[in-house]
Amino acid sequence: MEQWTIKKLLDWMVDYFQAKAIDSARLSAEMLISSVLGMKRIELYMHFDKVVAPDKLARLRELVKRCIANEPVQYLVGSCEFYSMTIKISPDCLVPRPETELLVERAIEFLRNHAPSQSVCDLCTGSGCVAIAIASGCKDAKIIATDICDKALAVAAENLARHDLQNRVELLCGDLFQPVIAELNGEPFALITVNPPYVTTSEMESLEDNVRKYEPALALHGGVEGLDIYCRIIAGVDPHLKSGGALIMEIGCAQGDAIKQMLKSTGIFKEIKVEKDFSNNDRIVTAIKK
Ligand SMILES: C[S@@+](CC[C@H](N)C(=O)[O-])C[C@H]1O[C@@H](n2cnc3c(N)ncnc32)[C@H](O)[C@@H]1O
């Protein structure tokens, strides 16, 4: 019978994924094989000649089929890398994107440079990736993280336990600021972060299959112009943010001007900055309260 070593399997999968135009063919193949074999990706290269057992091959065959049907590899393996941390995810959560790491960087910088108080609210937390990355980067940060989806919050709870952050990140279920009111005790946050759903109605139709078919619409769709959640956050932020505090938001690449205008029209911010990501698209807005 034909024997499949790790090297042979990896070479075959990379070629097959490339032929099927799967994004990041090598990374996807490595992620699937290492997940099924219970090894780190680097270990695959240290055990190239190891023969893969028939039950593992059968499992991989099934995952390869799902992968070429465009199911995101992160859902297939149940985790992803974000800000150099492993984050558990499920189809109830958005797959954290590299662009969102810039939101985390700005949040950590703000807490380190400006805020004596380290109280943070992370809205639309999903898997909890942003809250967890901030808490890991700022050891004094105390974070309330909210989301309307209880299934996503169940995944966030597992992530908090994995990273031993249950004492510094509290999860609350509800619509934007609604569940935090009772928790505030009159003390507004120093920092509010959010990566809300911001895809427009028309863009929803033209998303890549791996996003449109598999990622939750609740995490993606931001209304006709993609601005619905921003309007509500900006309208409701004042009582939740202390003077000198920052609202840092991820935005869609065509939304910078509209969101800047919305923030300006509140009259409560002294500084509003729109920043580009590594693809030169508007991506992060930072607004500092007067
Ligand atoms: C773009 S995802 C962001 C997830 C995570 N913070 C990240 O950066 O990967 C948006 C999240 O907002 C949540 N959401 C959508 N509408 C909401 C609302 N009205 N109130 C609170 N959360 C909401 C979704 O369940 C989803 O988890």
The ligand as a Tripos MOL2 file, in Angstrom:
@<TRIPOS>MOLECULE
LIG
   27    29     1     0     0
SMALL
NO_CHARGES

@<TRIPOS>ATOM
      1 C1        -16.5820   42.4650   12.8320 C.3       1 LIG1
      2 S1        -17.0040   41.3600   14.1650 S.3       1 LIG1
      3 C2        -15.6450   41.7280   15.2520 C.3       1 LIG1
      4 C3        -15.2600   40.5950   16.1390 C.3       1 LIG1
      5 C4        -13.9140   40.8100   16.8540 C.3       1 LIG1
      6 N1        -13.9410   41.9790   17.6960 N.3       1 LIG1
      7 C5        -12.7920   40.9370   15.8370 C.2       1 LIG1
      8 O1        -12.2380   42.0500   15.7040 O.co2     1 LIG1
      9 O2        -12.4580   39.9510   15.1640 O.co2     1 LIG1
     10 C6        -18.3700   42.2160   14.8350 C.3       1 LIG1
     11 C7        -19.0360   41.6110   16.0830 C.3       1 LIG1
     12 O3        -20.1120   42.4910   16.4420 O.3       1 LIG1
     13 C8        -21.1740   41.7420   16.9950 C.3       1 LIG1
     14 N2        -22.3790   42.5770   16.9050 N.ar      1 LIG1
     15 C9        -23.1500   42.8270   15.8310 C.ar      1 LIG1
     16 N3        -24.1460   43.6540   16.1570 N.ar      1 LIG1
     17 C10       -23.9880   43.9810   17.4650 C.ar      1 LIG1
     18 C11       -24.6880   44.8180   18.3760 C.ar      1 LIG1
     19 N4        -25.7600   45.5130   18.0010 N.pl3     1 LIG1
     20 N5        -24.2610   44.9000   19.6600 N.ar      1 LIG1
     21 C12       -23.1590   44.1930   20.0510 C.ar      1 LIG1
     22 N6        -22.4570   43.3820   19.2410 N.ar      1 LIG1
     23 C13       -22.8550   43.2870   17.9570 C.ar      1 LIG1
     24 C14       -21.1720   40.4640   16.1840 C.3       1 LIG1
     25 O4        -21.7990   39.4110   16.8830 O.3       1 LIG1
     26 C15       -19.6670   40.2390   15.9470 C.3       1 LIG1
     27 O5        -19.1400   39.3890   16.9340 O.3       1 LIG1
@<TRIPOS>BOND
     1     1     2 1
     2     2     3 1
     3     2    10 1
     4     3     4 1
     5     4     5 1
     6     5     6 1
     7     5     7 1
     8     7     8 2
     9     7     9 1
    10    10    11 1
    11    11    12 1
    12    11    26 1
    13    12    13 1
    14    13    14 1
    15    13    24 1
    16    14    15 ar
    17    14    23 ar
    18    15    16 ar
    19    16    17 ar
    20    17    18 ar
    21    17    23 ar
    22    18    19 1
    23    18    20 ar
    24    20    21 ar
    25    21    22 ar
    26    22    23 ar
    27    24    25 1
    28    24    26 1
    29    26    27 1
@<TRIPOS>SUBSTRUCTURE
     1 LIG1         1 GROUP 0 **** ****
